[in-house]
């Protein structure tokens, strides 16, 4: 059974392994995310250690009649049951935070997940665009 809890700085080595990314850039970003009340970075943990992670960000703006909406991204898991638990957590947490909508970021290359996400009530309603920008130095 997994426990989903707020990520701690000490978890970032395991999170970096899930992302297959170097540790230092994630450590550099962790403190910014952890200090932001609109961001919930969580890990799923079982008796084997960290087995998943996800990030929920609450967005506010004039779009959607000014309602809050959530964005779930960065879902990584060692097995599908963990992904299901992270999605269920995100839905519950976004609702608790007053979000009227929950957006799920998933690459178009992951079209195989459309039916899986539909089981959680997600509709494939839009396709976005991405533009890479030169990375600016951190403050």
N, C-alpha and C positions, 0 to 999 in steps of 0.2 A: 504494500500500500504506500503510495506516494504522499508526502506532505508538501503542500505548496506554501512557500513563505517568501517574505521579502528577501532579496539578495543582499548579501554582505560582501564587503571588499574581499574577504578571504575566499569567497566563492568564485572570483573572477578567473582564476587559473582553470577551474573545471569548466566554466562557461566558455572561455577561449577555446578549449578543446572541442566543445560542442560545435562552435562556429568554425573550427579549423583555422583560427586566426592567431596572430602573435598576441601575447598577454599584454604587453605594455600599452598599446593604444586603447585597449579596453579598460585597463586600470585608469588611464588618463581621463577617460570619458565617464567612468563609474561615479566619481565624486560629483560631477555636474548633474547626472541623472538622479542620484540619490538625494541631492539637495532640492530637487524640483518637486513640489507637491503635486504637480499634474502628471507625474510619471510614476508608474509602479513597475519596477523591474523585479521579477520573481524567479525563483528556482523551484524545481520539483526535486525532492530528495527522498530516497528510500534507504534501506540498510546497506546498499552498495555505494551510496554517496549521491552526488548531483547527477540526475538523469534527464533533466530538461530545464528550459528557461523560456521566458516570454516577457515582452514589454507591452504595457498598456499606457498610452498617453491620452489624456483628456484634452481635447481641442475645443476652443471657444472662438466664435467669430459671428459675423453677420449672416453668413450662409445658413441655410436650413432654419430660417426664421429666428436666428440667434440661439438655437438650442445647442447644448453641449453634445459632442460626439466623441466616441472613443476610437482609437486606432490601435489595433493589436498587430504587432510585428515581432520579428526576431524569434519566432517559435522554433526551437530546436529540441529534439528529444531523441533518446536512444531507442525508443520503441513507441508504437502507435498508441498504446493505452495512456502513455504520458501526455501525448499530444491532446488526446480527448480530455484529460483532466485539466490541462492548461487552457483549452478553449472554454470549458465549462466555468473555470475560475474567471476568465476574462469577461464572459457574459454576465456573470453574477456581480463582479466588481464594477463593471461599466454601469450596470443598472443601479447599484448602490451609490455611485458617484453622480447619478442624475443624467446620464447620457441618454439621448433620445435615439441614437443610432450607434452602431458599432461597425467600423470598417476593418477589414482584414486584408493586410498586405500579403500578397502571394504572387510570385512571378508567373508570367504567362506560360513559361516553360513547365509549370506545374499543373497543367490542365487536367492531369489525372486525379487531382484532389477535388474537383468540382463536386462530385457526388458525396464525397466525404464531408466537405464543409456544409453541403446542403442538409445533411443530417442534424446539424447544429442550428439550422434556421438561416444560414447565409444564402443570399441570392447572388448570382453573378450578374451584377447590375451595371457595371461600368468597366471601362478599360482606361487606364491613365497613361500618362507620358512621363518620361524621366529625362532629365538633362544633367549630365555630369558638369560640375562646376569645379574650378580650381580650389583645392582645399586651402582655406585661410588659416593662418596661425592662430592658435588658441590664446585667449587673453590671459 
